[in-house]
Amino acid sequence: MGQEPRKGSDSSSRAKRGESHELGGKNHDIARQFAWEIAAINVHLQEIRYYWAKALGVSGPQWMILMALADLDQGEGVPVKVVSKMLHVDPSFVTTQSKMLEKKGFMRRKTSGDDARVVQMSLTDKTYKHIAGLASQQEALNNFIFAEFSDRELVDFTAKLAALKNRLEKACLKVAMDM
């Protein structure tokens, strides 16, 4: 009794005062804000992917499959399992979408000579030409997006994000085991 109601949440009040709610030396408010920023970045990246996909006449997920192949293929094709792992999707999804992309002439699928259970996927010349046609637009957009980073800073930042991704993968396993 006699207390005034609080204005704003406890965490936002702490953040404004410069205080932190720490557990093990980590600031939970900053970590939560970081998670929101990453979620927003993902939304914007997804919007950009859909733009590029539309330019090729494919869906956003199909665009991601094509980009994964462009990044991974060393000339011998890439197994469905490798692409699905990179995209964090079920292999059956990649199989279904790759069959559609093959019908549209964007990729080839062939059974591996070493293991008949494995399907190797590769891009067609048509797809490489489409991607090359978008390259200058993509480069200009990347220059705009990463203008505040030097090459070294971008390499360092990307390495930190990769390390964070690995820790998050481990954290997911830890949470799953604890439940």
C-alpha positions, -999 to +999 in steps of 0.1 A: +000+000+000+010+035-006+034+025-035+030+041-069+024+017-098+055+009-119+058+026-152+070+002-179+084-033-174+110-040-148+136-049-175+130-018-195+133+003-163+166-014-155+179-009-191+171+028-189+189+031-156+219+012-170+214-017-145+214-053-155+198-085-143+228-108-144+231-145-140+266-159-145+278-126-157+255-124-188+230-096-193+197-112-201+181-080-213+209-076-239+206-113-249+169-109-254+173-078-275+199-096-295+175-124-302+149-099-314+174-082-337+183-116-352+147-124-357+141-091-375+172-096-396+159-131-406+126-115-418+144-090-439+167-116-454+136-137-462+121-107-480+152-103-501+153-140-509+117-138-521+126-109-544+155-129-560+133-160-562+106-140-580+131-128-605+138-164-614+102-176-612+107-199-583+096-200-546+117-187-518+126-222-505+134-233-541+157-202-544+175-213-512+180-248-527+195-233-558+218-210-538+229-239-516+238-259-547+257-229-562+277-226-529+283-263-524+287-279-558+323-286-567+314-301-601+302-335-590+268-326-577+256-324-541+236-350-522+201-341-510+211-349-475+239-322-476+215-295-489+188-304-464+213-301-435+226-267-448+190-254-450+178-271-418+149-288-435+138-325-440+155-343-469+120-352-483+113-315-487+145-310-507+137-340-528+102-328-536+113-292-544+143-304-564+120-325-586+100-294-593+131-274-601+143-302-624+110-300-643+115-262-647+151-268-661+169-253-631+187-284-619+198-319-627+193-349-605+212-381-609+218-412-589+252-414-574+275-440-590+288-450-556+255-454-538+222-458-557+203-445-526+220-411-530+208-384-555+233-359-566+219-325-576+236-299-597+226-266-614+220-263-651+237-238-674+204-220-676+204-215-638+241-203-638+232-178-665+202-165-645+223-162-613+251-144-633+225-120-646+215-110-610+251-108-598+256-071-602+224-063-584+233-087-556+268-071-553+253-036-551+229-047-525+256-065-504+278-034-507+248-013-493+240-038-465+276-043-453+288-007-459+297-002-422+320-032-422+356-034-435+364-068-450+383-078-418+354-068-396+329-087-417+351-118-416+354-115-378+317-108-373+308-138-395+331-160-375+314-149-343+280-156-357+292-191-368+305-197-333+272-185-318+252-208-342+273-237-330+266-229-294+229-225-302+228-259-318+244-274-286+219-254-265+190-269-284+203-304-277+208-295-241+173-281-237+159-312-255+177-335-231+166-316-200+130-317-209 
